[in-house]
């Protein structure tokens, strides 16, 4: 009897289980029939191998370099004076803490805190905690005011090791071991058009990766306000915004090729182009800062400008490249080595020099005391001069030669086609400014050939074709002796009271 009951019970349970199973299946079937399918069954386009390879390269590079980039927060001293009048309503409205205290509650004699909090990025360059960033990120930092946050969200106090305003680079250090380190690329291998990624902390968005290409190489100055800035910038269209400063620009091998430092903008945010300090300058500068806390940068003591087509034509150069020596500092390494005004620098050792930026970048690789070989273009042939670099200091002034004036004829001459007028120096002007020779520019027509070449009123033309000018008539004879299409080289003093000179080439109409 008991056995029969057990069998019956088991059968009933089995039936119920079968019913439940079938009902569940039936309900699912009903749901599938009544609910529409969401999304297509397959991707509309199959990624080809080339695109997949690029995508994979971007992903791999991003993963590999992110741990080497850090966030830097900086508390700095502010020289600005803040007037809170007019801002209280704004802060009261947006304050998460409600009403601001009134003047009595704050205390009329309370001294406001003038410190500011800022941030930027940096790249780890040694396993024991040296980090390279921008000088402008950490400048004016208070004592103990620099904090570093790494990829794994650990915070470290950092100390400033050294900074260099000419390259806008600085090195800071945290106390840690076995940190991930960026691999340094080769600046000579960079090419316009190659893919790059920028990694940093823009607008508080930590470890942001953007990508683009190298838009140009060798960008100079960029309005930095320092004519002696040595950076020869990499231009990129990878998005760079405030907070990216000091972060890394990497190639798709994951190698660091530059430190992001500037953006081209009229709004304060990214509008198309950013700029990075190339890795060769980063490496040499960081090594000096780590070793001594300052940069032992060598210099040659020459003022230079880019060769343009008229200079190239006049000097017999086959290509419009190189830099022309406009002047030399008295007693400078270049002068001691026999470099002359008017020489064109084509190479530093085996490194080609096409622009002023190239020259600065090439020289920045070497230290004071190093010997470099300059390949020069002089008298329509190449020569070489060995220059021993010295420590950079002071301005690159040019010493004016001491020659005797023998007078001249034709007091005033106008060159209508060239668009300027010169006048023989009067005795009073010579005596007042201790001038020995030259003619003064009395007028320059707007949009003329002379104006286009940088000739301005009241400058002194000292030489033509490196021959000292005694009178306006002498210059007239030399220019009139040229055929249309030929060129003439002028050496110009910027002002009667300024010893520095520069050279221009005028093409005869």
C-alpha positions as a printed Julia matrix, in Angstrom:
509×3 Matrix{Float64}:
  0.0     0.0     0.0
  2.74    2.37    0.95
  4.64    1.46   -2.17
  1.6     2.24   -4.32
  1.21    5.67   -2.71
  4.85    6.45   -3.34
  4.51    5.48   -6.97
  1.37    7.56   -7.38
  2.98   10.57   -5.72
  6.05   10.29   -7.91
  3.89   10.09  -10.99
  1.9    13.17   -9.99
  5.1    15.13   -9.36
  6.51   14.02  -12.7
  3.33   15.13  -14.49
  3.44   18.54  -12.83
  7.12   18.93  -13.78
  6.33   18.05  -17.37
  3.47   20.52  -17.43
  5.7    23.27  -15.92
  8.43   22.56  -18.45
  6.01   22.65  -21.35
  4.3    25.79  -20.07
  7.66   27.56  -19.72
  8.64   26.57  -23.2
  5.26   27.62  -24.46
  5.51   31.03  -22.74
  8.93   31.61  -24.18
  7.65   30.71  -27.59
  4.78   33.18  -27.2
  7.24   35.87  -26.06
  9.47   35.28  -29.04
  6.53   35.48  -31.4
  5.04   38.62  -29.84
  8.33   40.59  -29.17
 10.02   42.15  -32.25
 13.7    41.43  -32.89
 16.01   44.31  -31.81
 19.04   45.22  -33.91
 20.38   43.77  -37.13
 21.65   40.22  -37.14
 25.1    41.26  -38.46
 27.31   44.33  -38.89
 26.62   46.2   -42.14
 30.31   46.37  -43.07
 33.04   43.84  -42.53
 36.21   45.62  -41.36
 38.97   44.99  -43.89
 42.37   43.88  -42.72
 44.05   47.26  -43.17
 41.45   49.07  -41.08
 41.47   46.32  -38.47
 45.24   46.51  -38.24
 45.11   50.27  -37.7
 42.37   49.9   -35.1
 44.32   47.21  -33.3
 47.47   49.34  -33.37
 45.66   52.31  -31.83
 44.16   50.13  -29.11
 47.47   48.4   -28.34
 49.42   51.68  -28.23
 46.83   53.29  -25.95
 46.89   50.37  -23.52
 50.67   50.29  -23.42
 51.33   53.99  -22.81
 48.51   54.95  -20.45
 50.31   53.63  -17.34
 53.32   55.88  -18.08
 51.24   59.1   -18.03
 50.38   60.83  -14.75
 48.11   63.6   -13.56
 49.85   66.52  -11.84
 47.97   68.88   -9.52
 49.77   72.06   -8.5
 49.09   74.6    -5.79
 50.79   77.81   -6.88
 51.29   81.29   -5.55
 49.22   83.88   -7.36
 50.33   87.44   -7.97
 46.82   88.48   -8.96
 44.52   90.42   -6.69
 40.94   89.19   -6.7
 38.03   91.57   -6.18
 35.05   89.54   -4.97
 32.59   92.4    -5.38
 30.1    91.43   -8.04
 30.85   87.69   -7.83
 29.05   86.95   -4.55
 25.64   86.48   -6.14
 27.13   84.11   -8.67
 28.78   81.95   -6.02
 25.68   82.09   -3.77
 23.5    80.84   -6.61
 25.76   77.96   -7.58
 27.06   77.06   -4.12
 26.12   73.54   -3.0
 26.39   74.77    0.58
 23.69   77.4     0.4
 24.09   81.07    1.3
 27.54   82.59    1.56
 28.32   84.24    4.88
 27.96   87.98    4.92
 30.85   90.41    5.39
 30.56   90.44    9.19
 30.57   86.66    9.4
 33.63   86.36    7.22
 35.49   89.03    9.11
 36.48   92.26    7.46
 40.17   91.81    8.25
 40.43   88.27    6.95
 43.23   87.93    4.4
 42.08   86.01    1.33
 44.06   82.96    0.25
 45.91   83.98   -2.91
 46.91   80.46   -3.87
 45.63   78.82   -7.03
 45.03   75.18   -7.89
 46.0    74.03  -11.35
 46.72   70.82  -13.12
 48.52   69.21  -15.99
 50.11   66.0   -17.14
 53.48   64.31  -17.05
 55.29   61.24  -18.36
 57.3    58.8   -16.21
 60.85   58.5   -17.59
 62.64   56.4   -14.92
 61.51   53.46  -12.83
 62.41   55.29   -9.62
 60.04   58.2   -10.14
 61.49   60.92  -12.38
 58.72   62.55  -14.42
 59.01   65.04  -17.27
 56.38   67.75  -17.72
 56.09   71.36  -18.88
 57.81   74.17  -17.04
 54.6    76.18  -17.14
 52.69   73.39  -15.38
 54.81   73.47  -12.2
 56.16   77.01  -12.16
 55.33   79.07   -9.06
 54.38   75.9    -7.17
 54.3    76.34   -3.4
 56.47   74.2    -1.16
 54.93   70.73   -1.1
 52.41   72.0    -3.65
 52.93   69.34   -6.35
 50.96   66.09   -6.21
 51.13   63.25   -8.73
 48.37   60.72   -9.38
 49.42   57.63  -11.28
 47.43   55.32  -13.56
 46.47   53.08  -10.63
 45.02   56.1    -8.76
 47.81   56.3    -6.18
 48.79   59.79   -5.02
 52.35   60.89   -4.3
 53.89   64.19   -3.17
 56.44   65.35   -5.73
 59.41   67.69   -5.62
 60.7    69.89   -8.41
 64.13   68.76   -9.62
 64.67   71.5   -12.2
 63.05   73.49  -14.99
 64.08   75.16  -18.24
 61.99   78.03  -19.58
 63.64   78.03  -23.04
 62.35   74.54  -23.81
 59.33   74.79  -21.45
 60.37   71.52  -19.8
 60.67   70.51  -16.16
 61.46   67.36  -14.21
 59.75   66.38  -10.96
 60.24   63.29   -8.79
 58.12   60.99   -6.65
 59.41   58.34   -4.26
 58.45   54.99   -5.73
 60.12   51.98   -7.3
 59.4    49.77  -10.31
 57.23   52.31  -12.13
 56.26   51.81  -15.79
 58.5    53.94  -18.01
 57.91   55.49  -21.43
 60.08   54.3   -24.31
 61.81   57.15  -26.14
 61.39   57.29  -29.9
 63.74   58.82  -32.46
 63.07   62.36  -33.65
 64.93   61.71  -36.91
 62.39   59.02  -37.86
 59.33   61.27  -37.6
 57.41   62.03  -40.77
 54.55   64.32  -41.62
 51.37   62.28  -41.98
 52.19   59.47  -39.57
 49.61   58.48  -36.97
 50.1    59.59  -33.36
 48.18   59.51  -30.09
 48.14   62.22  -27.39
 47.65   61.1   -23.8
 46.96   63.39  -20.87
 44.4    64.81  -18.48
 42.44   67.51  -20.33
 39.82   69.41  -18.36
 40.03   66.96  -15.47
 39.31   63.94  -17.69
 42.17   61.73  -16.58
 44.04   59.53  -19.03
 42.26   60.73  -22.12
 43.58   59.38  -25.42
 43.11   61.26  -28.68
 44.57   60.4   -32.05
 45.57   62.16  -35.23
 48.59   62.62  -37.44
 51.75   64.69  -37.44
 50.56   67.74  -39.35
 53.99   69.38  -39.68
 57.51   69.24  -38.29
 59.87   72.04  -37.33
 57.35   74.71  -36.32
 59.16   77.65  -34.73
 58.4    80.27  -32.02
 54.57   80.15  -32.24
 54.19   83.37  -30.27
 55.94   82.08  -27.16
 57.42   85.54  -26.66
 60.99   84.28  -26.31
 63.15   84.62  -29.41
 65.69   82.26  -27.86
 63.23   79.41  -27.38
 64.88   76.26  -28.67
 61.85   74.08  -29.28
 61.35   72.93  -32.88
 57.72   71.91  -32.45
 55.83   68.91  -33.77
 52.4    70.01  -34.99
 49.53   67.53  -34.65
 45.78   67.47  -35.14
 45.32   65.06  -32.23
 43.02   66.96  -29.85
 44.97   68.76  -27.12
 43.19   70.85  -24.51
 44.05   72.61  -21.23
 45.33   69.91  -18.89
 47.13   68.04  -21.68
 50.23   70.17  -21.07
 53.14   67.95  -20.11
 51.46   64.82  -21.4
 52.88   62.53  -24.05
 52.65   62.41  -27.83
 53.29   58.79  -28.87
 53.67   56.93  -32.14
 51.82   53.68  -32.8
 54.77   51.68  -31.49
 53.98   53.23  -28.12
 57.21   55.26  -28.21
 57.25   58.77  -26.75
 58.01   61.25  -29.53
 57.14   64.54  -27.84
 55.75   66.39  -24.82
 52.51   68.27  -25.53
 52.83   71.94  -24.68
 50.75   74.33  -26.82
 47.49   74.66  -28.69
 46.61   76.96  -31.56
 43.36   78.53  -30.43
 41.35   81.71  -30.19
 38.99   80.2   -27.62
 41.34   78.58  -25.09
 40.33   75.09  -26.23
 41.23   72.81  -29.11
 40.32   74.11  -32.55
 42.43   71.95  -34.8
 46.14   71.95  -33.96
 48.41   71.3   -31.03
 52.16   71.36  -30.63
 54.66   69.1   -28.88
 58.32   69.46  -27.95
 60.26   66.8   -29.91
 61.81   63.89  -28.05
 65.46   64.75  -28.78
 65.07   68.06  -26.93
 63.08   66.33  -24.18
 65.77   63.71  -23.67
 68.8    66.02  -23.52
 67.01   68.56  -21.33
 65.68   65.94  -18.9
 69.13   64.33  -18.57
 70.67   67.68  -17.64
 67.92   68.53  -15.16
 68.23   65.16  -13.45
 72.03   65.39  -13.29
 72.48   69.0   -12.17
 69.07   70.64  -11.78
 69.77   72.96  -14.7
 70.5    72.76  -18.41
 74.13   72.95  -19.51
 73.13   74.04  -22.99
 75.88   74.99  -25.4
 75.66   77.79  -27.93
 77.59   79.01  -30.95
 76.91   82.76  -30.59
 75.42   83.5   -34.0
 72.26   85.38  -34.94
 70.61   83.58  -37.84
 67.57   83.77  -40.11
 66.08   81.33  -42.59
 67.36   81.4   -46.15
 64.6    82.43  -48.56
 64.44   82.25  -52.34
 66.13   85.63  -52.88
 69.0    84.78  -50.54
 69.35   81.4   -52.24
 69.45   83.05  -55.66
 71.97   85.67  -54.59
 74.27   83.19  -52.85
 74.08   80.53  -55.55
 72.36   77.86  -53.45
 70.64   75.08  -55.38
 67.93   74.7   -52.69
 66.06   77.21  -50.54
 67.27   75.84  -47.21
 69.84   76.55  -44.54
 70.2    79.52  -42.2
 72.19   82.65  -42.91
 74.46   84.13  -40.26
 73.23   87.69  -39.74
 75.66   88.55  -36.98
 78.12   87.15  -34.46
 78.61   87.81  -30.78
 82.06   89.23  -30.12
 84.3    86.5   -28.77
 81.65   83.82  -29.38
 82.5    80.21  -30.27
 81.39   80.78  -33.87
 83.57   83.88  -34.25
 86.56   82.08  -32.73
 86.06   79.22  -35.19
 86.11   81.58  -38.19
 82.39   81.73  -38.99
 81.55   84.99  -40.78
 78.5    87.13  -41.29
 76.86   86.02  -44.52
 77.81   82.36  -44.17
 74.98   79.86  -44.59
 74.91   76.99  -42.08
 73.86   73.81  -43.9
 74.73   71.11  -41.35
 75.65   70.5   -37.73
 77.82   67.39  -37.86
 75.76   65.11  -40.13
 72.4    66.65  -39.28
 70.89   68.81  -42.05
 69.86   72.34  -41.14
 66.96   73.67  -43.18
 65.56   76.25  -40.74
 66.46   78.19  -37.62
 64.47   75.65  -35.63
 66.59   72.85  -37.09
 69.77   74.64  -35.99
 68.5    75.21  -32.45
 67.33   71.63  -32.2
 70.66   70.31  -33.48
 72.76   72.43  -31.12
 70.5    71.58  -28.17
 71.68   67.96  -28.44
 75.13   69.0   -27.31
 76.53   70.46  -24.11
 79.0    73.2   -23.36
 82.49   71.93  -24.16
 81.38   69.66  -27.03
 82.98   70.11  -30.44
 80.68   70.27  -33.46
 81.42   70.59  -37.15
 79.47   73.21  -39.1
 79.1    72.79  -42.85
 78.94   76.31  -44.3
 78.16   77.8   -47.71
 80.59   80.62  -48.49
 81.59   82.1   -51.84
 79.42   79.53  -53.63
 81.15   76.48  -52.17
 80.93   74.32  -49.05
 83.48   74.66  -46.28
 83.59   73.28  -42.72
 84.44   74.88  -39.39
 84.9    73.13  -36.05
 83.18   75.0   -33.22
 83.7    74.31  -29.52
 80.41   75.08  -27.79
 80.37   77.28  -24.71
 77.81   77.75  -21.94
 74.92   79.9   -23.08
 74.68   83.27  -21.36
 73.76   86.83  -22.28
 72.33   88.18  -25.53
 73.68   87.58  -29.02
 74.87   91.11  -29.75
 77.01   91.95  -32.79
 80.1    94.12  -32.56
 80.27   96.82  -35.25
 83.55   97.07  -37.17
 85.71  100.17  -36.75
 86.32  101.75  -40.15
 87.01  105.25  -41.37
 84.53  107.36  -43.33
 85.88  109.16  -46.42
 82.68  111.01  -47.35
 80.65  110.73  -50.53
 78.37  112.36  -53.06
 74.64  112.45  -53.94
 73.1   113.36  -50.59
 69.67  111.8   -51.32
 68.67  109.02  -53.73
 65.23  107.49  -54.34
 64.84  104.01  -55.8
 61.34  104.23  -57.22
 61.01  100.64  -58.38
 62.29   99.27  -55.1
 60.26  101.75  -53.07
 62.74  103.43  -50.72
 64.85  106.55  -50.3
 68.3   106.84  -48.7
 70.39  109.77  -47.61
 74.11  110.15  -46.97
 74.83  110.4   -43.25
 75.34  113.97  -42.09
 78.36  114.9   -39.95
 76.05  115.68  -37.05
 74.45  112.22  -37.2
 77.83  110.54  -37.47
 79.11  112.48  -34.5
 75.98  111.98  -32.37
 75.89  108.2   -32.82
 79.6   107.59  -33.47
 78.88  106.21  -36.95
 81.75  105.66  -39.37
 79.91  104.76  -42.59
 76.49  103.89  -44.03
 73.41  105.63  -45.44
 70.15  106.27  -43.59
 66.76  105.14  -44.93
 64.56  108.24  -45.04
 61.39  106.74  -46.49
 59.88  103.37  -47.45
 56.74  103.01  -49.53
 54.07  100.68  -48.23
 53.78   97.33  -50.04
 57.01   98.02  -51.93
 59.79   95.49  -52.54
 61.88   97.18  -49.83
 59.03   97.03  -47.31
 58.4    93.37  -48.11
 62.04   92.6   -47.31
 61.89   94.28  -43.9
 63.56   97.6   -44.66
 62.05  100.37  -42.53
 62.51  104.07  -42.05
 65.51  105.31  -40.02
 67.52  102.1   -40.34
 71.13  102.41  -41.46
 72.32  100.52  -44.55
 75.96   99.93  -43.71
 77.1    97.76  -46.6
 76.09   96.66  -50.08
 77.62   93.42  -51.32
 79.68   93.54  -48.11
 81.28   96.79  -49.25
 81.1    99.73  -46.83
 78.83  102.52  -48.05
 80.24  106.01  -47.95
 77.32  107.79  -49.64
 73.87  107.42  -51.13
 75.43  107.87  -54.57
 77.63  104.83  -54.04
 74.55  102.68  -53.36
 72.84  104.18  -56.42
 75.76  103.22  -58.63
 75.78   99.65  -57.32
 72.02   99.16  -57.77
 71.99  100.77  -61.22
 74.78   98.43  -62.23
 72.52   95.43  -61.68
 70.35   93.94  -64.41
 66.66   93.15  -63.96
 66.3    89.89  -62.02
 69.71   90.16  -60.38
 70.06   90.6   -56.64
 71.95   92.82  -54.22
 72.92   92.0   -50.62
 72.47   94.78  -48.04
 73.77   94.8   -44.47
 71.49   96.92  -42.26
 71.86   98.29  -38.76
 68.51   98.21  -37.0
 68.96  101.67  -35.52
 71.71  104.24  -35.14
 71.93  103.4   -31.43
 71.85   99.61  -31.95
 75.02   97.74  -32.9
 73.18   94.65  -34.18
 72.86   94.16  -37.93
 70.94   91.94  -40.31
 71.14   91.23  -44.03
 68.51   91.39  -46.74
 68.54   90.57  -50.41
 66.7    92.79  -52.88
 65.83   91.58  -56.36
 66.18   94.28  -59.03
 62.83   94.82  -60.86
